[in-house]
């Protein structure tokens, strides 16, 4: 595969604090390189903030302001308005947050910023749990997955953030995966060219939290996409759906089978996950066909 | 101009030329927000105004805006102030020179809308400079002064006035000319701010040693804040003829009993003091305007030689009593010939404290052995 041009811009430095093999660092590098130097980030406490590094060092070339866990969309709104007041309307304001800070505690502020159509790009690095605190469940944790706070498996389904964001009728929301870097880069470029609230959820398989070998993150992310567990799609203006993959090529058991967080799964549970994925794929294909 | 306390606050904010505001509605603060958005709509206020879904988000946005180098104002009350408690610590830790106005209201449960200062007094450990206002005029003047103080010592400032007694009562207020305020308050130009051309970041993890040094720096700023508040007040007084000090002694010459309180109750105590003085009683008022940092030296000087001090607290800290009562005792502790310090929980929950009640409490405590704990006003 030919790497996108964004691979080598000096926006994200080596020596960052991500776990070895973590694809969040890879994703952040491509995102930042695509956005360029006139960008400012608000980081929520999360793996993303850890990757940015402890003061006075930073692995990011751009200014990063770290806020509290529940407030990143609100803090980014304030930053955006202040830059507007200073006439710096061309500076791109982004949020880098995890799923806990997005789906859970930061959800209220995110919904409010989306309702106001604040001019920012919000990146949710979704590793499906509170991995920075050792791996507890969030509302992004999928059904039956075992975590530190759901050792017998989660009993409720994953919240569908992209659909919720689409329901806010914001200019742009999309899913993306580090297994499909050209698609990720294209979405970042597309988001950058738009104004208003843009939300991109990037799936980040967590090696420690999901129970994956150190070299399996990209392969796991690819299986999530190929199985339809994490379909790649975009929604413009809350209405126009585009599926970025033609079909599903793998059963969910191929994706689930490589992760220790699912090793307690019964055949019936696996079947019910497959059935749910079939149903939601059908809904998505229907919306994209309209 | 005939203004309510809250509209006086809005005028103070408008004249200070903030670049950014984030506000959430709550009784009895809402008229401040509405007046400011009205000013903006009419083109009389050139500020970005954010109306988020909560006070917590409002303060989150205020902090990042301040970090981006613009002048920031916000206003709130009771539950909203408590909701943003976490962010108050965060703002002070970042040394963001935000000015916030709080309308003192009872903290639920049970629900009430009455004047009570527990909401803001409970924020005393967050690192904000705190001022209490006695009148609409003082509220307007204090907002303008607060920006100068905040930007001089790089520290956020919280100003409070009492619900309804001040917030909704109409009083004649002198609104200074914009040119006067511009002369007093130059445009905000911080030494450090977030910008892509500068590249600095802020807010990530630090070592224990850096954290400790950071708190020591905050302590230094707090120590400077007493003098800074005094100076900014004196400079304002030279321009417009109105000054308030960090504390104010009213008819305290040769006073045997001094009544100490904050906020709107100072006005009632003035009437009570006048009445008692008229009957030959050597009684005075000590108004505490600056509550954080507590001006310990000024308080000790003002109360030296006084036999009895009566503190009236319109707040209640369960298990301890009145906060100002306890803090004044600690300030005066170890002083040679320290006054006897008596404390009454007076006006908690917004109950009326009349001049007659004040005189009654004064009669009960004068020359009496002080109780350790605050007493409830009967």
Interface residues (C-beta under 8 A of the other chain):
Chain A: X37 X38 X39 X40 X42 X43 X49 X52 X53 X54 X55 X58 X60 X61 X62 X63 X64 X65 X66 X67 X68 X70 X71 X73 X74 X75 X76 X77 X78 X79 X81 X82 X83 X84 X85 X86 X88 X91 X108 X109 X111 X112 X113 X115 X116
Chain B: X19 X20 X22 X47 X48 X50 X51 X52 X53 X54 X56 X57 X58 X60 X61 X62 X63 X64 X65 X66 X67 X68 X69 X70 X86 X87 X90 X194 X195 X196 X198 X199 X200 X201 X202 X203 X204 X205 X206 X207 X210
